[in-house]
Amino acid sequence: MTLRQAPSTAILPSALQTLVTAITQAQSLEELSAILQALPQQCGMLNVVYYFAGDSNKPLNPDNFVSTTYPKEWQERYYTKNYLEIDPVAQQGLQHGLPFEWRELEIEKGTLGYKIIMEGMDFNLGLSALSIPLWGVDGSRGLFAVTSADPHKFDGLARVNCARDYQMLASFVHEAYIRISAFQTRGIIELSGEEKACLKLAAEGLLGRDIARKLKLPDPVVRLCLRVVRHKLGAATTDMAIQNAARLGVI
């Protein structure tokens, strides 16, 4: 008997790199959501969902940021009936840290959780699904899931590959949400004199060691200043920080 071999990656390397670059460069939640909306088509999936669950010490809030390609009718039903509070997939994802397939869940027939799963099938959510629990560097929680019309999409080695690739992608999504939302709610951006000087010289095209030489600062101080600037301006790169600073009139 010949075993069917799964591909070495669940997402083509070129597509994965394109997605990671787009996610890390996203400057707004609308832009991040648009990237997620296009993900199923790029990766051969049926649906994707990302939910920011927030602080682990607080109850789930249906008003938290969510981006999904699920049918609008299902989204309306889900939130109108407050399914978030009893959704077995959400509960499993928030109580455990490892990726899991929905069919692995032990849900007793006749329960509300079982009802949610059965109703979801009527809305063409997918015949197989993989959920990935997320923890941000700030301790915040998130949930990411992809679904497929192929009931065997996550069988065997394919599951290992999918879990690896989508866990990496989901982590970038979660960190991007944290970065963007923090920037949007921070209000007035204030940079120290050294931070502003380093950023101005970086905007002129100088590299770290050249900035250090011109400002008579140690290299590590310059690197730290630029790192802090990127954080304050909600940017993944110094180039993005320069763009944000220019748009806000900081430099």
N, C-alpha and C positions, 0 to 999 in steps of 0.2 A: 504494500500500500504506500502511495506517495503522499507525503504530507504537504499541504499547501503552505508555502513560505510567505510570511508577512514581509512587507517592505521594511528596510532598515530605518526609515523615518515615516511618521504618519503624515507629515506636511513636507512638501518639497522644500529643500534647503533655500532655494531662491525665494519662494513664497514666504517662508518663515522669516527670512532676513528682511524682506520688504515690510512685513507686518510689524516686526519688532521696531524697525526704524520709524515707521509711521506712528506707532503707539508712543514711543519715547519722545517724538517731536510734536505730538498733539498739544495745542495751546488752549483748547477749550473743551468742555464736556460734550458740546455738540460735535466737535471734530472727533473726539474719542468714540462717541456713540456711532458716528458714521462709519468709522473703521470697523467696529464690531458688526454693524449691519451687513457689511460686505464680506465678512469672514466666511460664512457658510459656503458661498459660491467659490471663493478662492481655495477653500480647503476640502471641498467635496462633502460637506456636512449638510444637514437639513435645517437645524436651528442652533442658535447660540444664546446664552443668557449670562449676564454678569449682574450681580446684586451686591451693593455695598451694605454690609450688615452693621458696621460700626463697632462701638465699644462692647466688649464681651460681657460687661456688667449691666448692660441695658437690654430691655426686651426688643424684639425685632420691630422695626418701624416700616410699614408699607410705603411711607413717603420718602424713604431713602432712595438714592440714585439707583436706577435699574436701566439696563439696555438689553433688549431682546428682540429676536425676530419671530417670536411666537405670534400666532394670529391675534389680531386685535380683539376678537370676540372672546378668546381664552383669557387674555390679559384682563379684560373688563370683568369677566366672571370670577376670576381668581381674586381680584381685589374687592369686588363687591361683596363676595361671600367670606372675606377675611381668611382665605385659605392659607395665607402665609404662616399663621399661628399654629396650624395643625399639619402643614405639609410635611410628610415623612422624609422627603428628599432634603428639604431645608433643615429639618431637625438633625438628620444624620450628618449633614455637612458641617453644622455648627458644633457638633459634639465630638467629631472625629477629625483627624488631620490628614488622612490619606485619601487619594482618589478612589471612587467606587462607582460601580455600575448600578443603575437603578434596579435591575432585576435581582441584585444581591440582597435587597432589602426584604426583611421578613415582616410582612404586613398582614395582619389577620383580616380575613374576609369579613365584610359587614361593618368594618370600622370606617370612620370618616377619612382616615388616611387612604384606605383602599378605594374609597369612592373617588377621591381626588385623582388617583392614578388611572382609574377606569375612565373617568370623564376626560382626562387629558388625552387618552387614546382616541377618543371621538373627535378631537380637534387636530388630529394629525401632528402631534408634537414629535413623533418619531417612534421607531420600533426598537431602538436601543439608545442608551444615553450614558454618558460618563460625566460625573460631577467631580469638581476639584475644590476642596476647601482652601481658603486663603487666609494668611496672617500677614499684616503689614508690619513694617519696621516700627510703627507707632503702636502696635498691639491691636489695631483694628482688624475686624474680620470681613471676609468677603466670600462669595460663592460664584463659581464659574461652571458652566456646563455646556456640552455640545451634544446634539442628538443626530441620529442618522436614520435614514429610511431602510438601511440594511440591518436586519436583525443580528447579523454576525460581525458587524463592524468592529466590535471590541473583543473578539474571540482570540484566544491564544496569545501569540507574540504581538499581534496587532494592538492588544490592550496595553502591553508594556510600552510600545512605541508611542501610542496615543497619549498615555498618561504622562510620559516624559515630555513630549513636545507641547502638549496643551498646558501642562503645569508651568512650564517656562513662560509660555505666552500669557497665561492667566496672571502670573506674578507681575509681569510688565504692565498689564492692564490695571491691576490693583494699585501698584505704585504710581502709575500715571494719574489715576483718579485722586489719590491722596495729594500728589503734587499740585494738580490743577485746582482742586477744591480749596486747598490751603492758600494758594496764591489769590484766588478769587475772593476769599473772605478776609484776607489780611488787611485790606484797606490801604492806607498810605504806606509806601515803601520808603524806609529810611536806611541809607547806607552810611557807614562810617567814612571818615576822610580817606583812610587807607584803602577801603573797599572800592570807593568811587574812583580813586586814582588808578588802582589796578585795572578796573573795568574800562576806564577811558583809554588806557594804553593798549589794552587787549583789543578794543574797538579800532585802534589805529593799526592793528596787525602785529603788534609785538608779542613775542613768545614769553613764557614765564621767566626764563633766565634774563631776558632783556629787560623785562619789567622790573625785576629785582635789582638789576644793575642801575637802571635809571632812577629808581626811587630809593636806592641804597638800603634795600631790605633783604633779609635772608630769603633764599628760594622757598623754604617751607612756609614762611609767612605769606608770601605771594600766593602759593597754592592754597593755603587755608582761606585767604581773603576771597579768592575766586570761587572756592567751594561754598563759602557762606553766601556769597552773592547769588550763586545759582539757586541755592535753597530759598533765599528771600524773594527771588524773582520767579520762582516756580519753573525753573528751566532745567532740562536734562543736560544741556551742554553750555559752554561759555558763549558760543555764537547765539544760542537762543536767549541767553541772559542779556546779551547786548541788544538784541531786537526788542525784548520786553522793556528794557531800561529806556531805550530810545522812544518807544511808543508812549511810555508813562512820563517822559520828560525827566527821568532821574539823572541822565547824563546828557 
